[in-house]
Amino acid sequence: MTSTRNESKMITKTETVSKANTQLLTDTHLPEKAGLEPQPLPTPGKKFPCRQCGAHLEFNPTAQALTCPYCHYQEKIPQSADEIVERSYEDYLKASRVGLHVSNGAELEVKCHACGAVIMMPANVVTQDCPFCGVHLESKPRATEPFIEPSAVLPFKIDQAGAQAAFKNWLHGLWFAPNALKSIADLNKLVGMYTPFWTFDAMTLTFYQGERGTHYWETEDFIANVNGRNERRTRRVQRTRWQSASGSVRHWFDDVTVLASRGMPANYAQDLDPWDLQALASFKAEYLSGFRTERYQVGLEEGFTRAKQFMEPTLHALICRNIGGDAQRVQSASTQYSGITFKHILLPIWISAYRYGGQLHRILINARTGEVQGSRPYSPWKVAGAVLLALAIAGLYFLLQSN
């Protein structure tokens, strides 16, 4: 993510939502003295039966409703007027020293031995492949560790067919891609995954020491060689006059988003921006039906440490603006953070992992906008052919020039 994207992301209001799989979440709560009210979570193994045929309803991104895959019965998801809750970061730290608790109906999770991702799975699933690295998973569940429940969710908007179309369009724009790669788009290997993120709000006060530079011009003499003879000439040269500068800047950061997954490639996940975060909704288990959910592995404190790194480019730009002048040097900066709040959110991503030539490649698709990011292999035959063609064109050009 570029610093420009980070700066706009820090200054612009972002709201993120999170959901966790109906069969995946636990009823986690903090001690009452911490001031964080526990939120009710879906009961273990909760299903949404079809009222017409009794089959399991799944969330349909196109209809934005629960849909029966057999009789096509649809059931709208009731909307909530409740606001998405921002939690106090300091209160959570106090509570975590006492300890989090998990209800008696604890859920199960499976950790991939290859990439380390923690996937929450229904107890009745025997085997499946890891959506992050494609390695075969054996269902050897363990008790889920206590975790912070999600506050909101950004529902899937693009279904699997739409994700496949976006993938194919992305492939058409790849130069020197192997022909076999294009067949992957038809294998239905795209998996809908709710990915955990943190969002942080904070007021910052930064004290700095630096220098303000003011440009001015001087005329200097120099010796130039003209037709084998040295001649004395003059030229205008820009100089900079520096003087000490110090002060402080304040800034409010709103919803700085931090990826809380270790299985998801961070560089590709960040490049899936922008998200249509104005569509965030309060958490409802119905949105999760039919999709997988990853448990966060980047803890809250580590997440805030990363958020502060994302804040640095914006703070540096504000300091330079405050110093003024034609150029700036920032020698030291010390930032204080106050009013820190956070949310645990889930964002929808279509993901596929495949191996080509023994190398792992991953494809991520923003399930709201269709933005595609990922790695790709190169065909050595196509690259070699392009090199030979370029050499042939260059040889023909020089031959024509010589004649």
Secondary structure, DSSP 8 states (H G I E B T S, - for coil): --HHHHHHHHHS---------TTT---EE--GGGT--------TT---B-TTT--B-EEETTTTEEE-TTT--EE-----------EEHHHHHHHHHH--EE-SS--EEEE-TTT--EEE--TT--EEE-TTT--EEE---EE--------EE----S-HHHHHHHHHHHHHT-TT--GGGGGGGGS---EEEEEEEEEEEEEEEEEEEEEEEEEEEEEEEEEEEETTEEEEEEEEEEEEEEEEEEEEEEEEEEEEEEE--SSS-HHHHHTT----GGG-EE--GGGGTTSEEB---S-HHHHHHHHHHHHHHHHHHHHHHHH-SSEEEEEEEEEEEEEEEEEEEEEEEEEEEEEETTEEEEEEEETTT--EEE-----HHHHHHHHHHHHHHHHHHHHHHH-
